[in-house]
Each structure stands twice: as C-alpha cells, then as structure tokens.
Amino acid sequence: MRIGELSVRTGASRRSLRYYEEEGLLVSSRSPSGQRHCKDEHVQRVRLIQAFLAPGVPGDTITEMAPYMSEPNEDRALRALEIMSRERAWLSEAIDGLAAAREALDQLAEDNQAYLARPADGGP
C-alpha cells in the first residue's frame, strides 16, 4: 500500500508517517519512481507508535525501542525489557499524577456545587 492508504487506515497524517520513517520507526520500500510502499504490518506498527505517543512517551524513547519491536532475539529481548520496564514506571508515575489531579478537580467541583446549592440568603 502507499503512504496515503496507510494514512487513511491509521489516522496518522502523511507528514507523521514520513517523520516515523525518518526516525527509523517505519521502514518502507521504494518504487523505482521513489514512491513509498508499505506492508500491512505497518498498520499495527503505526498504531503502536501512536499508543506510545498519546500519553507522552518521547519520540526518542520510541526510536530507542524501535529495533526491539520486531525480529526479537535473546539480546534484543533483554534490552527491550529494560526499556519497557523504564517506560512502564514512567507511565505509572504519570497515571498516578493524573489520578491525583482528577481527585483534586473532583473536590473543587464538589466545593463549587455546595456553594451553588447554599440558600441565597447566605444561611447554612
């Protein structure tokens, strides 16, 4: 498939797909005229990249993990586990921070609901 079809199938812009390729996250073949040709497995790879980017995993970290996303061997698997463990800890910390922010927001909302529900005369 060409890059336009990959874009449609994944929702990623053509520009993003070109960036992923520049960063080594995707490897496509080229036709004699220079057009990119992608395989069906690129759809899953792009979705994986998007899943990492969505919560804010840095692009350079994804690039660091790219060699370990396919064709594993024992050394690659061990290195992949190190990177993934580090990123999982980072994501867990981010999730905990988001949960704390949500709880604070819920409390502020409750306080404002209580304020709005008080009698207009300022009584209890």
C-alpha positions as CSV (number, residue, x, y, z in Angstrom):
1,M,0.0,0.0,0.0
2,R,1.1,3.6,-0.5
3,I,1.6,6.1,2.2
4,G,-1.9,7.7,1.6
5,E,-3.7,4.4,2.2
6,L,-1.6,3.8,5.4
7,S,-2.6,7.3,6.5
8,V,-6.3,6.6,6.0
9,R,-6.1,3.2,7.7
10,T,-4.3,4.5,10.8
11,G,-5.5,8.1,11.0
12,A,-1.9,9.3,11.1
13,S,-1.0,12.2,8.8
14,R,1.3,11.6,5.8
15,R,3.7,14.0,7.5
16,S,3.7,11.9,10.7
17,L,4.3,8.8,8.7
18,R,7.2,10.4,6.9
19,Y,8.6,11.5,10.3
20,Y,8.2,8.0,11.7
21,E,10.2,6.8,8.7
22,E,12.9,9.4,9.1
23,E,13.3,8.4,12.8
24,G,13.6,4.7,11.9
25,L,10.3,3.7,13.3
26,L,9.0,2.6,10.0
27,V,10.9,1.1,7.1
28,S,9.1,1.1,3.7
29,S,10.3,0.1,0.3
30,R,10.5,2.4,-2.6
31,S,9.3,2.0,-6.1
32,P,11.6,3.0,-9.0
33,S,9.9,6.3,-9.1
34,G,10.6,6.9,-5.4
35,Q,7.1,6.2,-4.0
36,R,6.9,4.6,-0.6
37,H,5.3,1.2,-0.4
38,C,4.1,-0.1,3.0
39,K,3.1,-3.5,4.2
40,D,0.0,-4.5,6.1
41,E,2.1,-4.9,9.3
42,H,2.9,-1.1,9.1
43,V,-0.7,-0.5,10.2
44,Q,-0.1,-2.3,13.5
45,R,3.3,-0.6,13.9
46,V,1.8,2.9,13.4
47,R,-0.9,2.1,15.9
48,L,1.7,1.0,18.4
49,I,3.7,4.2,17.8
50,Q,0.5,6.3,18.3
51,A,-0.3,4.3,21.5
52,F,3.1,5.3,22.9
53,L,2.9,8.9,21.7
54,A,-0.6,9.5,23.1
55,P,0.4,9.6,26.8
56,G,3.6,11.5,26.1
57,V,6.3,8.8,25.6
58,P,9.1,10.8,24.0
59,G,9.8,10.2,20.4
60,D,13.4,9.4,21.1
61,T,12.4,6.7,23.5
62,I,10.1,5.2,20.9
63,T,13.0,5.4,18.5
64,E,15.2,3.6,21.1
65,M,12.6,0.8,21.3
66,A,12.1,0.5,17.6
67,P,14.8,-2.1,16.9
68,Y,13.1,-4.3,19.6
69,M,9.6,-4.1,18.2
70,S,10.3,-6.7,15.6
71,E,12.6,-9.6,14.9
72,P,13.5,-10.4,18.6
73,N,16.4,-12.4,19.7
74,E,17.7,-13.0,23.2
75,D,19.9,-9.9,23.4
76,R,17.1,-7.7,21.8
77,A,14.5,-9.2,24.2
78,L,16.6,-8.4,27.3
79,R,17.3,-4.8,26.1
80,A,13.6,-4.4,25.2
81,L,12.6,-5.5,28.7
82,E,14.9,-2.9,30.2
83,I,13.5,-0.1,28.1
84,M,9.9,-1.2,28.6
85,S,10.3,-1.5,32.3
86,R,11.7,2.0,32.5
87,E,8.8,3.3,30.3
88,R,6.2,1.4,32.3
89,A,7.5,3.0,35.5
90,W,7.3,6.4,33.9
91,L,3.7,5.8,32.6
92,S,2.7,4.5,36.1
93,E,4.0,7.7,37.6
94,A,2.2,9.8,35.1
95,I,-1.1,7.9,35.7
96,D,-0.7,8.4,39.4
97,G,-0.2,12.1,38.8
98,L,-3.3,12.3,36.6
99,A,-5.4,10.4,39.1
100,A,-4.3,12.9,41.8
101,A,-5.2,15.8,39.6
102,R,-8.6,14.3,38.8
103,E,-9.3,13.8,42.6
104,A,-8.4,17.5,43.2
105,L,-10.6,18.6,40.4
106,D,-13.5,16.4,41.7
107,Q,-13.1,18.1,45.2
108,L,-13.1,21.5,43.7
109,A,-16.2,20.7,41.7
110,E,-17.9,19.4,44.9
111,D,-17.0,22.5,46.7
112,N,-18.5,24.7,44.0
113,Q,-21.6,22.5,43.8
114,A,-22.1,23.0,47.6
115,Y,-21.5,26.7,47.2
116,L,-24.2,27.0,44.5
117,A,-26.6,24.8,46.5
118,R,-26.5,27.1,49.6
119,P,-29.5,29.2,50.3
120,A,-29.5,32.6,48.5
121,D,-29.7,34.5,51.9
122,G,-26.3,33.2,52.8
123,G,-27.6,30.9,55.5
124,P,-26.2,27.4,56.3
